[in-house]
Amino acid sequence: MTAQTGPEVNGMKLALAQAGGKAGPFTVNFQSLDDATAQAAGYDPNQCQANARQAATDVKAVLLIGPQNSGCAKVQIPITNQAGLAQVSTANTYVGLTLKNPADAPGEPQIYYPSGKRTYLRIVPNDFYQGSDGAVTMAHDGCTRVAVANDKTPYGAGLATQIQLNKGKLTITGDTPLDPTAPNYRAYAQSLKGQGVNCVYTAFNPPGEVELIKDIHAALPTAKIYGGDGVCTNSVTNPAMHGFPASIAPFFQCTVATQDLPAYPGGRSFLAAYKAKYGGSSPDPYAIYGYEAMKLGLDTIAGLGAKGSDKAAVLAALFATKNRHSVLGTYGFTPTGDTTLKTYGLYKVGPDGNPLFERSVG
Amino acid sequence: MVPPRSSERGILEVKSLIVPPPAAKAVLDTTRRIVGRWGLIVALAALPVYYGIHDLVSGYPGFAHGHATTTHDFSYLGGTLVQGISNGSIWALIAIGYTLVYGIIELINFAHGDVFMMGSFVGAGLAASLGLGLATGPLGLVFGLLLTLIVSMLVCGSLNVLIERVGYRPLRSAPKLAPLITAVGFSFILQNVGLLWLGGAPAGIPDLIHQNATVIQISGVVVRRADVLAVGATVPLVVLLAWFVARTRLGKAMRATAQDPEAARLMGINVDTTISLTFLLGGMLAGAAGLIYALYETTIWYFQGFEAGLIAFTAAVMGGIGNIRGAVLGGLIIGIIQQLSDARIGPQWTPAIVFGYLVVIMVLRPRGLLGEETREAG
C-alpha cells in the first residue's frame, strides 16, 4: 500500500458505499489485495502472482481491479487471462501491456494473453500519451537539452523510451537506468553538468525519486525537473510527508492522467464525498481512478441483470463499453482494452506541498 | 627405511610431476609476488589514473553559454574523488562493525546494516524532537547534533548488545549456521520495525547542515559541508577506536579473545563481556554512521541498511576481514570506485564494477588488502 494506492482503494470503497454495496440484484463483496511487501520495498512480483491466482481461482470473482504498477500487471494478466477473468487497471501506463510498441519487449502484447482473447482493460491513457505530453510540456517550458533517468522498472524504462520517441526538437542527452535503491545520485547528477542539460525527466517510482531530485537540484540548481504519474504524489512533493524540500518545488512538475478534479462531471461531489469520508485537504489524483474503476464494475454488473455474476458476460460487457459518461469524462474502450481518453494533466507543487493541477496537456 | 605403500608411492610420483624445477619455481614465485603486489596497485589505480590522463589529454566535456566545451584539468576527477572519499567514510564506519564482530566470533552479523538504519531513524527522530530545523542557529545546531550523535550511538550500541545477548550468545557453541540465520532473522525484524516507524517510502529529512554549501574550493575541486561532515566525523571515531583496541586493557582483551577465546578465558578475561563490548562498539559506530548518513543524504528509509550493509561487508572483506584499518581502506576504495563508475562509466554498471574489483583483489590477495586478522588467519 503506497501514497497512491491508499487513496485509490479509498476511492473504490467510496463508490461501493455510495451504491449501498449492491450492483443490480447482487451484493458485491470487495476484497483489497496488497501486492507490496516490506522486502521488495514496493510491489512484489511474487505477491502480484499470488493475488492474481487468488482472484482467478475464486469462483465468485467477476472482476479484478488493478494493479497499480505495470510490472505487477505483467505477471498478473496471463493468470487472469487464462481464467477468463476481466481485469481493469486504474494506473498501468506501460504501452506493451495492450499494444505493440517498437520500444517494448519482444512478443508484447500477445505474451500476456495466452488464451488468445483480451481480458485486460485500462481506464488510464498509456505512456505513449504521457511520454508525448511530457515532451510537449518540456518543449513548451523552454527545455532544449534534456537528460532522462529511469528506475529500470517496466514503467520507468518504458516511459523513458516514450519520452525519447516523442522528443520532437528536444535534444535527449541520455537515458540512464539508475538503481532506485542507490544511497545517492550525486555522481550522476554531477555528470549532467557536462551535458549542458537544462531539464531532467525522471521516469521513476517513489523509492529513489526524492533523493534523485535533491541530487539533481544540488548539481543543477536552475534545471527544471519533470516526472510521470509514478512520482506525482505527496510522498514525493510534500516535505511534511517526507518528500523533497519546499525550495525545490518551483522547479518540479509532473503529469498524471487525472485532470482538474472539480472540473470533472461529478468531480465536485466526488471530492466532497471523499473528504467527508476520509478527511484531508485534497486526495491523491489517483483516488478518482479507483472510484471510477469501481463504478464501472458496479454499473457493468448491474447492467447485465441476472447475468451480472457471469464473468464471461462481465468481460464482454466491459469491452463493449462505449461513450460512458463518468467522473473522468466520456470514454469507452478500444478492442485492445485501452481507454479512449488521451489527455494528461500537468501538476505543479501546490502551497500545501501536494501536487496541484496546473493545466491539461496533449 | 620403510618403503612407501602403493598409494603413497602414487602420491609421491604425482607430486614430483607437478613440482617445477628450482629455477622455474623461483621465477614463478617472483612473478606471483610481483603480480600480487604491483598487479593490485595497478588494478586499484587503473580507473583514477586512466581518467586523470584522459582529462588532461582529451579533456572532459562541459557546457557553457549554450556551447559544448572541453576542459583539460583534474577538477572533475578531483571532485569525484572527494565525493568518493566522503561516501567511503560512511561505508568504512559501518564496515568496522562487521569486521569487529567477525574478528571476535567469526560471525557475519547480517543485522548490522539494519542497526545502522536504526541509527538514521533514531537520529532523525531525535533531531526533529529537539526542534532542530533549517532555522536553528549554529550553536544550537552543533549542540543538538552532538547530543543526537551521542544518543544514536548509545541506542545502536545497546541494540547491538541486546541482539548479541538474546540471539547470538545462546548459540555460541551451536553450528555456525545457527547464529548466521539468527542474524538474518534480526535483520528482517529490524527492517520491519523501520517499516512500521516511517512507512515504506523513503523519507526526506531537513537538510540541517546545508550539505551542498561549499566549504572550500581548490583548483575547481569543491569540498562541501557533507564531505567535511562525513570525513570529519569518521576520522576521530576511527582513531579513537584504533587507540582503544591497541592501547587499553579492554582492547587487549578484545584482541586476545579474537585470537583464542579459550586461552583468553584461562588468562582471566571475561570472554562474554568482551564480546558484548565488541558488539557495543560496532553498534555505536553504526549509530554514528546512521546519523551521518541521514545528514549526508537527507533521505532515510527502512531498506537503506540492506544495500549499505552489503557494501560495507564487501569493504570489510576487501580490506581483510577482522582488520580495522582494512575495513577503512576497503570502505574508501569502494566509495571512490562507486563515484568514478557513476560519473564516468554509468550508474547501471556500478555494482558490477565494485564486485569486479572485489574479485580481482580476492584473486590477487585472498586475505584482503591488509590481511585478515582472524583465528583462521592466525
Interface residues (C-beta under 8 A of the other chain):
Chain A: M1 T2 A3 A36 A38 Q39 A41 G42 R145 K152 T176 P177 L178 D179 T181 A182 P183 N184 Y185 R186 A187 Y188 Q190 S191 K193 G194 Q195 G196 V197 P206 P207 G208 E209 V210 E211 K214 A218 S235 P239 H242 G243 F244 P245
Chain B: Y60 P61 G62 F63 A64 G66 A68 Y76 G79 T80 Q83 N87 F188 Q191 N192 L195 L198 G200 A201 P202 A203 G204 I205 P206 D207 Q211 N212 Y293 E297 T298 T299 W301 Y302 F303 Q304 F306 E307 A308 Q338 Q339 L340 S341 D342 A343 R344 G346 P347 Q348 T350 P351
